[in-house]
Amino acid sequence: MKLTIAAVPVTLVEHMFPKCEKHLQKVVDKASTDISLETIKNDLLQGGHMLITISDGAEVVAVNVVTANQMPTGYRVLWIPITGGERMDEWLDDFMKLAQQLAVDQNCNEIRGMACRKGWLRALKEHEWYPIHEVIGCKVKVEEN
């Protein structure tokens, strides 16, 4: 059976979110200082981000969260900060076609995503993705007197 890719309207986020939580939790586990299930859900309910599901019948096998952002320069980007799930080889090509169309519809110049794992760049190479920034960090050290 072919997988179904669907954009979830804000009015159905409450209904669909529980079916997506296991995939979203894996992303949260890798980026727990940046996001939580609660913050993701709130962004979706407020309409700032769109939930896109990939389903096999009634079972959600993967999710993507997307939004259109405008940079201070006016450059527009379709941002995909969250992707999680299984069976990517079955849905990635179709999802990328949808993402390209969403980017056109939102007058975006580029599609960008956040990758917590380096393997994403290899997986997206066929779709001509490339590195833009390297995010680095260090812990704040508080000196005691």
NORHUQUI-V622870 format. One record per residue. N is the residue number from 1. SS is DSSP state (a for helix, b for strand, c for the rest). OMEGA is omega in whole degrees, -180 to 180 (NA if undefined). Layout:
# NORHUQUI-V622870
N/SS/OMEGA
N/SS/OMEGA
This chain:
# NORHUQUI-V622870
1/c/179
2/c/178
3/c/180
4/b/176
5/b/-177
6/b/171
7/b/-177
8/b/177
9/c/180
10/a/-178
11/a/180
12/a/-179
13/a/180
14/a/-179
15/a/-174
16/a/-173
17/a/179
18/a/179
19/a/-177
20/a/-171
21/a/-177
22/a/179
23/a/179
24/a/-179
25/a/178
26/a/177
27/a/178
28/a/-180
29/a/180
30/a/-176
31/c/-172
32/c/176
33/c/-176
34/c/-174
35/c/173
36/c/176
37/a/-179
38/a/-179
39/a/177
40/a/-179
41/a/179
42/a/178
43/a/179
44/a/-179
45/a/179
46/c/178
47/c/179
48/c/179
49/c/179
50/b/176
51/b/176
52/b/-179
53/b/172
54/b/-173
55/b/171
56/b/-172
57/c/-179
58/c/-177
59/b/174
60/b/-179
61/b/179
62/b/178
63/b/172
64/b/174
65/b/-177
66/b/174
67/b/175
68/b/180
69/b/173
70/b/179
71/c/179
72/c/179
73/c/-176
74/c/178
75/c/-177
76/b/-175
77/b/168
78/b/-173
79/b/177
80/b/-176
81/b/-175
82/b/172
83/b/179
84/b/177
85/b/-174
86/c/171
87/c/-177
88/a/-179
89/a/-180
90/a/-174
91/a/-173
92/a/-178
93/a/180
94/a/178
95/a/180
96/a/175
97/a/178
98/a/179
99/a/177
100/a/-180
101/a/176
102/a/179
103/a/178
104/a/-179
105/a/-179
106/c/179
107/c/180
108/c/179
109/c/-172
110/b/172
111/b/179
112/b/177
113/b/177
114/c/180
115/c/176
116/c/180
117/c/-179
118/c/-180
119/a/180
120/a/-179
121/a/176
122/a/-178
123/a/-176
124/a/-178
125/a/180
126/a/-180
127/a/173
128/c/174
129/c/-178
130/c/179
131/c/178
132/c/-178
133/c/171
134/c/179
135/c/179
136/c/-180
137/c/173
138/c/180
139/c/175
140/c/180
141/c/178
142/c/180
143/c/177
144/c/-180
145/c/NA
